[in-house]
Amino acid sequence: MKIMVSACLAGENCKYNGGNNRNEKVLQLIAENETVTVCPEQLGGLPTPRIPSEIRNGIVTAKDGRVVDAEFRAGAARCLEIAIREQPDLIILQSRSPSCGVRQRYDGTFSGTLTEGLGVAAQLLIENGFHVVDVEELG
Ligand code: SF4
């Protein structure tokens, strides 16, 4: 099986704050399967560390008010290109991210409030028929 995973789950320090979301279940899957790692926000040209962003009224906006929608959507498009090239059987993405979130995301108020909805990369991958799961769905 070939898998594609959010790079931060694999332990890469690509989170907005320069850290990662290292996940032992994901590391086990990486050890057992051919793996491609992607960080949509870095692929979109954003630096690490970076100012955190949330989706507000459908537009990705950084906490300082700067609109970063174009960078996020460019990164999502790069992820889709990689997925089309690599044809992963399963894509595992980090929860609640404005790029990678599969089930929920923050509501755009930077208050820690969650809402139903997808990150922009997750949405694009699902719309194009890929099998995408939230890392919290792993058994
Ligand atoms: S964009 Fe995705 S892969 Fe990159 S740090 Fe955020 S959650 Fe992780």
Backbone and ligand atoms as CSV (ligand in chain L), in Angstrom:
chain,resi,resn,atom,element,x,y,z
A,1,MET,N,N,0.852,-1.195,0.000
A,1,MET,CA,C,0.000,0.000,0.000
A,1,MET,C,C,0.885,1.243,0.000
A,2,LYS,N,N,0.409,2.253,-0.706
A,2,LYS,CA,C,1.107,3.544,-0.657
A,2,LYS,C,C,0.246,4.537,0.124
A,3,ILE,N,N,0.875,5.270,1.050
A,3,ILE,CA,C,0.138,6.267,1.824
A,3,ILE,C,C,0.755,7.647,1.621
A,4,MET,N,N,-0.088,8.643,1.784
A,4,MET,CA,C,0.377,10.038,1.800
A,4,MET,C,C,-0.027,10.587,3.168
A,5,VAL,N,N,0.868,11.296,3.833
A,5,VAL,CA,C,0.559,11.783,5.184
A,5,VAL,C,C,0.975,13.242,5.338
A,6,SER,N,N,0.254,13.927,6.222
A,6,SER,CA,C,0.688,15.270,6.620
A,6,SER,C,C,2.093,15.160,7.197
A,7,ALA,N,N,3.001,15.980,6.705
A,7,ALA,CA,C,4.402,15.855,7.102
A,7,ALA,C,C,4.595,16.036,8.610
A,8,CYS,N,N,3.787,16.875,9.229
A,8,CYS,CA,C,3.950,17.099,10.675
A,8,CYS,C,C,3.653,15.836,11.475
A,9,LEU,N,N,2.780,14.955,10.955
A,9,LEU,CA,C,2.480,13.698,11.642
A,9,LEU,C,C,3.667,12.755,11.611
A,10,ALA,N,N,4.501,12.923,10.591
A,10,ALA,CA,C,5.703,12.095,10.461
A,10,ALA,C,C,6.853,12.654,11.291
A,11,GLY,N,N,6.605,13.757,11.986
A,11,GLY,CA,C,7.625,14.335,12.851
A,11,GLY,C,C,8.407,15.472,12.235
A,12,GLU,N,N,8.024,15.880,11.026
A,12,GLU,CA,C,8.729,17.017,10.415
A,12,GLU,C,C,8.289,18.316,11.107
A,13,ASN,N,N,9.237,19.179,11.350
A,13,ASN,CA,C,8.947,20.421,12.074
A,13,ASN,C,C,8.412,21.491,11.122
A,14,CYS,N,N,7.212,21.242,10.611
A,14,CYS,CA,C,6.620,22.144,9.616
A,14,CYS,C,C,5.375,22.861,10.137
A,15,LYS,N,N,5.043,22.669,11.416
A,15,LYS,CA,C,3.879,23.367,11.989
A,15,LYS,C,C,4.116,24.872,12.015
A,16,TYR,N,N,3.038,25.610,12.146
A,16,TYR,CA,C,3.154,27.080,12.162
A,16,TYR,C,C,4.147,27.568,13.222
A,17,ASN,N,N,4.221,26.827,14.348
A,17,ASN,CA,C,5.090,27.265,15.437
A,17,ASN,C,C,6.477,26.626,15.389
A,18,GLY,N,N,6.763,25.924,14.300
A,18,GLY,CA,C,8.074,25.300,14.148
A,18,GLY,C,C,8.166,23.915,14.753
A,19,GLY,N,N,7.076,23.441,15.345
A,19,GLY,CA,C,7.051,22.103,15.932
A,19,GLY,C,C,6.426,21.085,14.992
A,20,ASN,N,N,6.015,19.955,15.570
A,20,ASN,CA,C,5.408,18.895,14.758
A,20,ASN,C,C,4.270,18.226,15.521
A,21,ASN,N,N,3.611,17.310,14.845
A,21,ASN,CA,C,2.518,16.530,15.456
A,21,ASN,C,C,2.843,15.034,15.388
A,22,ARG,N,N,4.088,14.696,15.653
A,22,ARG,CA,C,4.571,13.309,15.579
A,22,ARG,C,C,3.540,12.351,16.172
A,23,ASN,N,N,3.215,11.321,15.399
A,23,ASN,CA,C,2.149,10.406,15.803
A,23,ASN,C,C,2.672,8.971,15.647
A,24,GLU,N,N,2.639,8.228,16.733
A,24,GLU,CA,C,3.251,6.892,16.722
A,24,GLU,C,C,2.531,5.940,15.771
A,25,LYS,N,N,1.202,6.034,15.684
A,25,LYS,CA,C,0.466,5.159,14.760
A,25,LYS,C,C,0.870,5.453,13.318
A,26,VAL,N,N,1.034,6.732,13.012
A,26,VAL,CA,C,1.453,7.114,11.660
A,26,VAL,C,C,2.875,6.628,11.394
A,27,LEU,N,N,3.746,6.754,12.378
A,27,LEU,CA,C,5.123,6.291,12.188
A,27,LEU,C,C,5.153,4.788,11.926
A,28,GLN,N,N,4.277,4.053,12.586
A,28,GLN,CA,C,4.184,2.609,12.345
A,28,GLN,C,C,3.752,2.340,10.901
A,29,LEU,N,N,2.743,3.081,10.449
A,29,LEU,CA,C,2.271,2.909,9.071
A,29,LEU,C,C,3.354,3.293,8.063
A,30,ILE,N,N,4.113,4.328,8.388
A,30,ILE,CA,C,5.204,4.738,7.493
A,30,ILE,C,C,6.247,3.621,7.392
A,31,ALA,N,N,6.503,2.959,8.524
A,31,ALA,CA,C,7.491,1.875,8.528
A,31,ALA,C,C,7.032,0.695,7.675
A,32,GLU,N,N,5.731,0.535,7.548
A,32,GLU,CA,C,5.180,-0.655,6.878
A,32,GLU,C,C,4.765,-0.400,5.432
A,33,ASN,N,N,4.726,0.863,5.009
A,33,ASN,CA,C,4.170,1.196,3.687
A,33,ASN,C,C,5.049,2.213,2.971
A,34,GLU,N,N,4.932,2.216,1.649
A,34,GLU,CA,C,5.555,3.277,0.864
A,34,GLU,C,C,4.843,4.577,1.213
A,35,THR,N,N,5.599,5.630,1.473
A,35,THR,CA,C,4.996,6.842,2.031
A,35,THR,C,C,5.463,8.096,1.314
A,36,VAL,N,N,4.527,9.005,1.132
A,36,VAL,CA,C,4.833,10.343,0.636
A,36,VAL,C,C,4.375,11.321,1.716
A,37,THR,N,N,5.234,12.252,2.113
A,37,THR,CA,C,4.822,13.266,3.086
A,37,THR,C,C,4.629,14.604,2.376
A,38,VAL,N,N,3.623,15.331,2.823
A,38,VAL,CA,C,3.367,16.655,2.245
A,38,VAL,C,C,2.977,17.627,3.355
A,39,CYS,N,N,3.411,18.863,3.231
A,39,CYS,CA,C,2.908,19.948,4.075
A,39,CYS,C,C,2.347,21.004,3.130
A,40,PRO,N,N,1.035,21.067,3.009
A,40,PRO,CA,C,0.446,22.011,2.049
A,40,PRO,C,C,0.860,23.460,2.284
A,41,GLU,N,N,1.009,23.849,3.534
A,41,GLU,CA,C,1.318,25.261,3.789
A,41,GLU,C,C,2.735,25.595,3.345
A,42,GLN,N,N,3.668,24.676,3.564
A,42,GLN,CA,C,5.017,24.915,3.054
A,42,GLN,C,C,5.028,24.845,1.524
A,43,LEU,N,N,4.270,23.909,0.961
A,43,LEU,CA,C,4.201,23.792,-0.500
A,43,LEU,C,C,3.606,25.042,-1.131
A,44,GLY,N,N,2.800,25.764,-0.369
A,44,GLY,CA,C,2.220,27.008,-0.854
A,44,GLY,C,C,3.156,28.202,-0.706
A,45,GLY,N,N,4.357,27.947,-0.214
A,45,GLY,CA,C,5.353,29.001,-0.127
A,45,GLY,C,C,5.401,29.731,1.199
A,46,LEU,N,N,4.656,29.245,2.184
A,46,LEU,CA,C,4.666,29.915,3.487
A,46,LEU,C,C,5.889,29.481,4.288
A,47,PRO,N,N,6.427,30.393,5.104
A,47,PRO,CA,C,7.616,30.061,5.899
A,47,PRO,C,C,7.239,29.273,7.157
A,48,THR,N,N,8.236,28.660,7.763
A,48,THR,CA,C,8.068,28.025,9.075
A,48,THR,C,C,9.157,28.572,9.983
A,49,PRO,N,N,8.839,29.121,11.156
A,49,PRO,CA,C,7.469,29.295,11.658
A,49,PRO,C,C,6.711,30.371,10.879
A,50,ARG,N,N,5.384,30.370,11.073
A,50,ARG,CA,C,4.511,31.336,10.404
A,50,ARG,C,C,3.374,31.714,11.347
A,51,ILE,N,N,2.721,32.792,11.014
A,51,ILE,CA,C,1.582,33.228,11.831
A,51,ILE,C,C,0.425,32.260,11.580
A,52,PRO,N,N,-0.244,31.764,12.646
A,52,PRO,CA,C,-1.337,30.816,12.427
A,52,PRO,C,C,-2.481,31.455,11.643
A,53,SER,N,N,-3.184,30.594,10.899
A,53,SER,CA,C,-4.289,31.067,10.064
A,53,SER,C,C,-5.536,30.233,10.335
A,54,GLU,N,N,-6.671,30.814,10.044
A,54,GLU,CA,C,-7.950,30.102,10.113
A,54,GLU,C,C,-8.788,30.537,8.915
A,55,ILE,N,N,-9.843,29.745,8.639
A,55,ILE,CA,C,-10.724,30.066,7.517
A,55,ILE,C,C,-11.891,30.888,8.048
A,56,ARG,N,N,-11.993,32.111,7.524
A,56,ARG,CA,C,-13.054,33.036,7.953
A,56,ARG,C,C,-13.902,33.369,6.733
A,57,ASN,N,N,-15.164,33.033,6.779
A,57,ASN,CA,C,-16.066,33.264,5.643
A,57,ASN,C,C,-15.483,32.712,4.338
A,58,GLY,N,N,-14.874,31.539,4.441
A,58,GLY,CA,C,-14.369,30.865,3.255
A,58,GLY,C,C,-13.007,31.334,2.782
A,59,ILE,N,N,-12.417,32.306,3.487
A,59,ILE,CA,C,-11.129,32.863,3.055
A,59,ILE,C,C,-10.097,32.624,4.151
A,60,VAL,N,N,-8.954,32.046,3.774
A,60,VAL,CA,C,-7.930,31.770,4.773
A,60,VAL,C,C,-7.226,33.079,5.141
A,61,THR,N,N,-7.237,33.379,6.427
A,61,THR,CA,C,-6.726,34.652,6.924
A,61,THR,C,C,-5.810,34.385,8.107
A,62,ALA,N,N,-4.664,35.063,8.138
A,62,ALA,CA,C,-3.729,34.901,9.246
A,62,ALA,C,C,-4.224,35.695,10.460
A,63,LYS,N,N,-3.685,35.337,11.606
A,63,LYS,CA,C,-4.125,35.972,12.859
A,63,LYS,C,C,-3.860,37.476,12.861
A,64,ASP,N,N,-2.870,37.919,12.079
A,64,ASP,CA,C,-2.590,39.362,12.010
A,64,ASP,C,C,-3.465,40.073,10.970
A,65,GLY,N,N,-4.408,39.332,10.364
A,65,GLY,CA,C,-5.339,39.952,9.426
A,65,GLY,C,C,-4.945,39.823,7.966
A,66,ARG,N,N,-3.732,39.337,7.714
A,66,ARG,CA,C,-3.286,39.215,6.322
A,66,ARG,C,C,-4.022,38.064,5.642
A,67,VAL,N,N,-4.508,38.302,4.441
A,67,VAL,CA,C,-5.189,37.242,3.688
A,67,VAL,C,C,-4.126,36.348,3.050
A,68,VAL,N,N,-4.179,35.060,3.388
A,68,VAL,CA,C,-3.197,34.094,2.869
A,68,VAL,C,C,-3.892,33.001,2.060
A,69,ASP,N,N,-5.077,33.329,1.587
A,69,ASP,CA,C,-5.890,32.350,0.847
A,69,ASP,C,C,-5.146,31.826,-0.392
A,70,ALA,N,N,-4.492,32.704,-1.123
A,70,ALA,CA,C,-3.815,32.279,-2.361
A,70,ALA,C,C,-2.709,31.280,-2.048
A,71,GLU,N,N,-1.939,31.541,-0.979
A,71,GLU,CA,C,-0.856,30.622,-0.605
A,71,GLU,C,C,-1.425,29.260,-0.200
A,72,PHE,N,N,-2.491,29.269,0.592
A,72,PHE,CA,C,-3.098,28.006,1.041
A,72,PHE,C,C,-3.652,27.217,-0.146
A,73,ARG,N,N,-4.288,27.913,-1.072
A,73,ARG,CA,C,-4.889,27.196,-2.210
A,73,ARG,C,C,-3.801,26.724,-3.189
A,74,ALA,N,N,-2.721,27.478,-3.294
A,74,ALA,CA,C,-1.596,27.016,-4.124
A,74,ALA,C,C,-0.988,25.753,-3.515
A,75,GLY,N,N,-0.864,25.739,-2.191
A,75,GLY,CA,C,-0.316,24.557,-1.523
A,75,GLY,C,C,-1.229,23.357,-1.684
A,76,ALA,N,N,-2.529,23.585,-1.595
A,76,ALA,CA,C,-3.492,22.498,-1.794
A,76,ALA,C,C,-3.368,21.951,-3.219
A,77,ALA,N,N,-3.216,22.846,-4.180
A,77,ALA,CA,C,-3.084,22.416,-5.574
A,77,ALA,C,C,-1.815,21.600,-5.777
A,78,ARG,N,N,-0.727,21.987,-5.120
A,78,ARG,CA,C,0.525,21.215,-5.208
A,78,ARG,C,C,0.326,19.823,-4.604
A,79,CYS,N,N,-0.396,19.753,-3.479
A,79,CYS,CA,C,-0.688,18.441,-2.874
A,79,CYS,C,C,-1.471,17.569,-3.836
A,80,LEU,N,N,-2.447,18.165,-4.493
A,80,LEU,CA,C,-3.239,17.395,-5.448
A,80,LEU,C,C,-2.357,16.891,-6.587
A,81,GLU,N,N,-1.485,17.744,-7.090
A,81,GLU,CA,C,-0.559,17.305,-8.157
A,81,GLU,C,C,0.261,16.096,-7.695
A,82,ILE,N,N,0.751,16.184,-6.466
A,82,ILE,CA,C,1.581,15.081,-5.936
A,82,ILE,C,C,0.727,13.825,-5.787
A,83,ALA,N,N,-0.500,13.982,-5.295
A,83,ALA,CA,C,-1.379,12.817,-5.137
A,83,ALA,C,C,-1.701,12.183,-6.485
A,84,ILE,N,N,-1.949,13.010,-7.492
A,84,ILE,CA,C,-2.242,12.472,-8.832
A,84,ILE,C,C,-1.027,11.714,-9.359
A,85,ARG,N,N,0.142,12.260,-9.107
A,85,ARG,CA,C,1.376,11.586,-9.577
A,85,ARG,C,C,1.633,10.292,-8.799
A,86,GLU,N,N,1.453,10.326,-7.494
A,86,GLU,CA,C,1.848,9.202,-6.638
A,86,GLU,C,C,0.741,8.162,-6.451
A,87,GLN,N,N,-0.496,8.567,-6.653
A,87,GLN,CA,C,-1.644,7.651,-6.508
A,87,GLN,C,C,-1.636,6.886,-5.173
A,88,PRO,N,N,-1.670,7.590,-4.048
A,88,PRO,CA,C,-1.720,6.891,-2.760
A,88,PRO,C,C,-3.056,6.172,-2.578
A,89,ASP,N,N,-3.001,5.025,-1.889
A,89,ASP,CA,C,-4.230,4.293,-1.577
A,89,ASP,C,C,-4.989,4.962,-0.437
A,90,LEU,N,N,-4.256,5.642,0.423
A,90,LEU,CA,C,-4.852,6.265,1.613
A,90,LEU,C,C,-4.081,7.548,1.928
A,91,ILE,N,N,-4.816,8.594,2.288
A,91,ILE,CA,C,-4.190,9.862,2.692
A,91,ILE,C,C,-4.614,10.143,4.135
A,92,ILE,N,N,-3.637,10.362,5.021
A,92,ILE,CA,C,-3.899,10.589,6.446
A,92,ILE,C,C,-3.475,12.014,6.781
A,93,LEU,N,N,-4.429,12.800,7.244
A,93,LEU,CA,C,-4.143,14.222,7.467
A,93,LEU,C,C,-4.361,14.628,8.923
A,94,GLN,N,N,-3.639,15.669,9.318
A,94,GLN,CA,C,-3.713,16.191,10.686
A,94,GLN,C,C,-5.061,16.885,10.939
A,95,SER,N,N,-5.591,16.643,12.120
A,95,SER,CA,C,-6.900,17.173,12.501
A,95,SER,C,C,-6.907,18.698,12.644
A,96,ARG,N,N,-8.037,19.273,12.304
A,96,ARG,CA,C,-8.403,20.656,12.639
A,96,ARG,C,C,-7.565,21.745,11.962
A,97,SER,N,N,-6.660,21.370,11.077
A,97,SER,CA,C,-5.832,22.361,10.392
A,97,SER,C,C,-6.629,23.056,9.287
A,98,PRO,N,N,-6.366,24.351,9.028
A,98,PRO,CA,C,-7.049,25.021,7.913
A,98,PRO,C,C,-6.628,24.469,6.550
A,99,SER,N,N,-5.539,23.704,6.509
A,99,SER,CA,C,-5.159,22.992,5.284
A,99,SER,C,C,-5.584,21.532,5.331
A,100,CYS,N,N,-5.215,20.855,6.411
A,100,CYS,CA,C,-5.301,19.392,6.455
A,100,CYS,C,C,-6.550,18.872,7.161
A,101,GLY,N,N,-7.282,19.687,7.892
A,101,GLY,CA,C,-8.423,19.198,8.678
A,101,GLY,C,C,-9.453,18.487,7.797
A,102,VAL,N,N,-9.934,17.339,8.289
A,102,VAL,CA,C,-10.856,16.519,7.501
A,102,VAL,C,C,-12.282,16.618,8.030
A,103,ARG,N,N,-12.432,16.786,9.331
A,103,ARG,CA,C,-13.774,16.785,9.917
A,103,ARG,C,C,-14.141,18.141,10.525
A,104,GLN,N,N,-13.179,18.738,11.172
A,104,GLN,CA,C,-13.431,20.005,11.856
A,104,GLN,C,C,-12.287,20.975,11.554
A,105,ARG,N,N,-12.566,22.221,11.781
A,105,ARG,CA,C,-11.507,23.228,11.696
A,105,ARG,C,C,-11.890,24.351,12.667
A,106,TYR,N,N,-10.948,25.256,12.932
A,106,TYR,CA,C,-11.274,26.399,13.785
A,106,TYR,C,C,-12.107,27.400,12.983
A,107,ASP,N,N,-12.928,28.156,13.707
A,107,ASP,CA,C,-14.018,28.891,13.039
A,107,ASP,C,C,-13.643,30.256,12.486
A,108,GLY,N,N,-12.364,30.630,12.579
A,108,GLY,CA,C,-11.950,31.903,11.988
A,108,GLY,C,C,-11.907,33.047,12.974
A,109,THR,N,N,-12.255,32.767,14.236
A,109,THR,CA,C,-12.258,33.841,15.244
A,109,THR,C,C,-11.006,33.807,16.117
A,110,PHE,N,N,-10.155,32.817,15.928
A,110,PHE,CA,C,-8.956,32.636,16.741
A,110,PHE,C,C,-9.289,32.575,18.234
A,111,SER,N,N,-10.409,31.960,18.531
A,111,SER,CA,C,-10.842,31.823,19.929
A,111,SER,C,C,-10.796,30.361,20.379
A,112,GLY,N,N,-10.265,29.490,19.528
A,112,GLY,CA,C,-10.222,28.068,19.865
A,112,GLY,C,C,-11.539,27.354,19.616
A,113,THR,N,N,-12.483,28.021,18.950
A,113,THR,CA,C,-13.804,27.435,18.696
A,113,THR,C,C,-13.761,26.594,17.420
A,114,LEU,N,N,-14.246,25.360,17.529
A,114,LEU,CA,C,-14.259,24.458,16.378
A,114,LEU,C,C,-15.589,24.501,15.656
A,115,THR,N,N,-15.543,24.211,14.362
A,115,THR,CA,C,-16.754,24.120,13.564
A,115,THR,C,C,-16.602,22.941,12.598
A,116,GLU,N,N,-17.707,22.425,12.113
A,116,GLU,CA,C,-17.634,21.378,11.100
A,116,GLU,C,C,-17.019,21.964,9.839
A,117,GLY,N,N,-16.200,21.198,9.160
A,117,GLY,CA,C,-15.665,21.697,7.896
A,117,GLY,C,C,-14.274,21.179,7.640
A,118,LEU,N,N,-13.844,21.373,6.419
A,118,LEU,CA,C,-12.586,20.828,5.934
A,118,LEU,C,C,-11.540,21.919,5.768
A,119,GLY,N,N,-10.275,21.510,5.854
A,119,GLY,CA,C,-9.196,22.368,5.410
A,119,GLY,C,C,-9.145,22.375,3.890
A,120,VAL,N,N,-8.465,23.371,3.331
A,120,VAL,CA,C,-8.534,23.544,1.876
A,120,VAL,C,C,-7.846,22.413,1.113
A,121,ALA,N,N,-6.749,21.865,1.630
A,121,ALA,CA,C,-6.077,20.756,0.939
A,121,ALA,C,C,-6.906,19.481,1.059
A,122,ALA,N,N,-7.422,19.225,2.251
A,122,ALA,CA,C,-8.264,18.037,2.449
A,122,ALA,C,C,-9.459,18.080,1.504
A,123,GLN,N,N,-10.084,19.240,1.401
A,123,GLN,CA,C,-11.268,19.369,0.553
A,123,GLN,C,C,-10.931,19.082,-0.907
A,124,LEU,N,N,-9.817,19.642,-1.375
A,124,LEU,CA,C,-9.443,19.448,-2.779
A,124,LEU,C,C,-9.131,17.975,-3.066
A,125,LEU,N,N,-8.458,17.330,-2.148
A,125,LEU,CA,C,-8.120,15.907,-2.339
A,125,LEU,C,C,-9.383,15.045,-2.359
A,126,ILE,N,N,-10.312,15.323,-1.463
A,126,ILE,CA,C,-11.565,14.552,-1.426
A,126,ILE,C,C,-12.378,14.811,-2.688
A,127,GLU,N,N,-12.461,16.072,-3.089
A,127,GLU,CA,C,-13.218,16.403,-4.307
A,127,GLU,C,C,-12.682,15.677,-5.533
A,128,ASN,N,N,-11.403,15.344,-5.481
A,128,ASN,CA,C,-10.780,14.657,-6.616
A,128,ASN,C,C,-10.717,13.145,-6.427
A,129,GLY,N,N,-11.479,12.657,-5.461
A,129,GLY,CA,C,-11.707,11.227,-5.360
A,129,GLY,C,C,-10.720,10.443,-4.521
A,130,PHE,N,N,-9.825,11.132,-3.818
A,130,PHE,CA,C,-8.862,10.396,-2.988
A,130,PHE,C,C,-9.498,9.987,-1.663
A,131,HIS,N,N,-8.988,8.880,-1.123
A,131,HIS,CA,C,-9.475,8.353,0.163
A,131,HIS,C,C,-8.702,9.046,1.278
A,132,VAL,N,N,-9.359,9.978,1.941
A,132,VAL,CA,C,-8.710,10.832,2.943
A,132,VAL,C,C,-9.320,10.556,4.309
A,133,VAL,N,N,-8.467,10.360,5.318
A,133,VAL,CA,C,-8.964,10.194,6.687
A,133,VAL,C,C,-8.235,11.174,7.614
A,134,ASP,N,N,-8.944,11.528,8.679
A,134,ASP,CA,C,-8.369,12.300,9.779
A,134,ASP,C,C,-7.512,11.352,10.607
A,135,VAL,N,N,-6.356,11.808,11.051
A,135,VAL,CA,C,-5.468,10.933,11.830
A,135,VAL,C,C,-6.189,10.374,13.067
A,136,GLU,N,N,-7.156,11.109,13.589
A,136,GLU,CA,C,-7.863,10.629,14.778
A,136,GLU,C,C,-8.809,9.469,14.454
A,137,GLU,N,N,-9.014,9.191,13.150
A,137,GLU,CA,C,-9.841,8.044,12.763
A,137,GLU,C,C,-9.039,6.741,12.743
A,138,LEU,N,N,-7.709,6.820,12.861
A,138,LEU,CA,C,-6.907,5.603,12.832
A,138,LEU,C,C,-7.221,4.768,14.078
A,139,GLY,N,N,-7.424,3.500,13.886
A,139,GLY,CA,C,-7.800,2.622,15.003
A,139,GLY,C,C,-6.654,2.383,15.948
L,1,SF4,S1,S,-0.290,22.246,6.753
L,1,SF4,FE1,FE,-0.830,20.123,7.301
L,1,SF4,S2,S,1.169,19.079,7.167
L,1,SF4,FE2,FE,1.626,21.253,7.274
L,1,SF4,S3,S,1.918,21.647,9.454
L,1,SF4,FE3,FE,-0.231,22.089,8.987
L,1,SF4,S4,S,-1.309,20.217,9.498
L,1,SF4,FE4,FE,0.850,19.691,9.301
